[in-house]
Amino acid sequence: MLLYDTALAPNAKRVRIFLAEKGISIPTRSVDLLALEQKGEDFRRINPMGAVPALVLDDGEVLTESVAICRYIEWLHPEPPLFGRDAREQAFVEMWQRRMEFSLFLAVAMIFRHTHPKLAAMQQPQLPDYAESLRPRAIWAMRFLDGELSKRPYVAGEAFTIADITAFVSMELTAPAGLAVPDDLPHLARWRQEISARPSAAA
């Protein structure tokens, strides 16, 4: 297999953290997003949607979308389970993964894409007013998550899962997005510190 990766994209970071948690490595090829390599003809033959990550499988088929790639890796390497062990766990992990993706990750990512000067060529047009309208939603999602993390150690329950990866990558993107994290969220801060200490966070 071959993973098309980049250090700049949060979705690629999700896959790298997932692989690190599994303790496995896959050959990678870096894609230069700032040079718009992902929009070029050569890369579009890999992924016509012009986005990373993209995983070329052993049979030549290409799997894209970060969570889809993680699910495939989970089937190949089920331990440790990052999508839950049984039907109940998997359902709750799926619920929280989607909540984190739609309420937190997308809001922060769109603020980043529509305000950061270095992304102006990638995000056409940049819409600063749209980004500004998402700031309250992102802060609401952080406060919601803080309340949930007062009840349990991880986003979806007692174990680290893909939901934590999505939430962590979202929070790591807040600084580049110019989004100030409220300082009255102690449970979110505790969780973030603990996740940051995991070796996979540096992936």
Solvent accessible surface area in square Angstrom, and as a share of the most:
residue,aa,sasa,rsa
1,M,66,0.29
2,L,40,0.20
3,L,2,0.01
4,Y,18,0.07
5,D,16,0.08
6,T,5,0.03
7,A,90,0.69
8,L,95,0.47
9,A,15,0.12
10,P,24,0.15
11,N,47,0.24
12,A,0,0.00
13,K,40,0.17
14,R,5,0.02
15,V,2,0.01
16,R,46,0.17
17,I,3,0.01
18,F,1,0.00
19,L,12,0.06
20,A,45,0.35
21,E,31,0.14
22,K,16,0.07
23,G,67,0.64
24,I,40,0.20
25,S,105,0.68
26,I,19,0.10
27,P,89,0.56
28,T,79,0.46
29,R,133,0.49
30,S,86,0.55
31,V,3,0.02
32,D,72,0.37
33,L,12,0.06
34,L,85,0.42
35,A,70,0.55
36,L,60,0.30
37,E,81,0.36
38,Q,5,0.02
39,K,86,0.36
40,G,30,0.29
41,E,129,0.58
42,D,101,0.53
43,F,9,0.04
44,R,90,0.33
45,R,159,0.58
46,I,44,0.22
47,N,7,0.04
48,P,98,0.62
49,M,141,0.63
50,G,3,0.03
51,A,49,0.38
52,V,13,0.07
53,P,5,0.03
54,A,0,0.00
55,L,0,0.00
56,V,30,0.17
57,L,29,0.15
58,D,127,0.66
59,D,113,0.58
60,G,47,0.46
61,E,116,0.52
62,V,53,0.30
63,L,46,0.23
64,T,30,0.17
65,E,105,0.47
66,S,6,0.04
67,V,29,0.16
68,A,37,0.28
69,I,1,0.01
70,C,1,0.00
71,R,96,0.35
72,Y,72,0.27
73,I,1,0.00
74,E,22,0.10
75,W,215,0.76
76,L,85,0.42
77,H,69,0.31
78,P,78,0.49
79,E,106,0.47
80,P,60,0.38
81,P,23,0.14
82,L,4,0.02
83,F,10,0.04
84,G,9,0.09
85,R,159,0.58
86,D,76,0.40
87,A,85,0.66
88,R,170,0.62
89,E,78,0.35
90,Q,86,0.38
91,A,61,0.48
92,F,83,0.35
93,V,7,0.04
94,E,58,0.26
95,M,65,0.29
96,W,13,0.04
97,Q,4,0.02
98,R,124,0.45
99,R,99,0.36
100,M,0,0.00
101,E,36,0.16
102,F,97,0.40
103,S,12,0.08
104,L,0,0.00
105,F,6,0.02
106,L,72,0.36
107,A,3,0.02
108,V,0,0.00
109,A,8,0.06
110,M,48,0.22
111,I,0,0.00
112,F,27,0.11
113,R,76,0.28
114,H,9,0.04
115,T,51,0.30
116,H,49,0.22
117,P,108,0.68
118,K,141,0.60
119,L,16,0.08
120,A,38,0.29
121,A,62,0.48
122,M,30,0.13
123,Q,31,0.14
124,Q,127,0.56
125,P,84,0.53
126,Q,46,0.20
127,L,86,0.43
128,P,85,0.53
129,D,123,0.64
130,Y,91,0.34
131,A,1,0.00
132,E,106,0.47
133,S,74,0.47
134,L,26,0.13
135,R,55,0.20
136,P,89,0.56
137,R,113,0.41
138,A,0,0.00
139,I,42,0.21
140,W,136,0.48
141,A,1,0.01
142,M,0,0.00
143,R,106,0.39
144,F,62,0.26
145,L,0,0.00
146,D,15,0.08
147,G,33,0.32
148,E,24,0.11
149,L,3,0.01
150,S,59,0.38
151,K,141,0.60
152,R,44,0.16
153,P,46,0.29
154,Y,44,0.17
155,V,0,0.00
156,A,20,0.15
157,G,17,0.16
158,E,138,0.62
159,A,59,0.46
160,F,14,0.06
161,T,8,0.04
162,I,0,0.00
163,A,0,0.00
164,D,0,0.00
165,I,1,0.00
166,T,0,0.00
167,A,0,0.00
168,F,5,0.02
169,V,4,0.03
170,S,0,0.00
171,M,0,0.00
172,E,75,0.34
173,L,15,0.08
174,T,2,0.01
175,A,80,0.62
176,P,62,0.39
177,A,4,0.03
178,G,56,0.54
179,L,10,0.05
180,A,85,0.66
181,V,50,0.28
182,P,28,0.18
183,D,146,0.75
184,D,83,0.43
185,L,9,0.04
186,P,85,0.53
187,H,68,0.30
188,L,3,0.01
189,A,60,0.47
190,R,72,0.26
191,W,0,0.00
192,R,59,0.22
193,Q,138,0.61
194,E,81,0.36
195,I,6,0.03
196,S,57,0.37
197,A,82,0.64
198,R,66,0.24
199,P,128,0.81
200,S,6,0.04
201,A,14,0.11
202,A,94,0.73
203,A,39,0.30
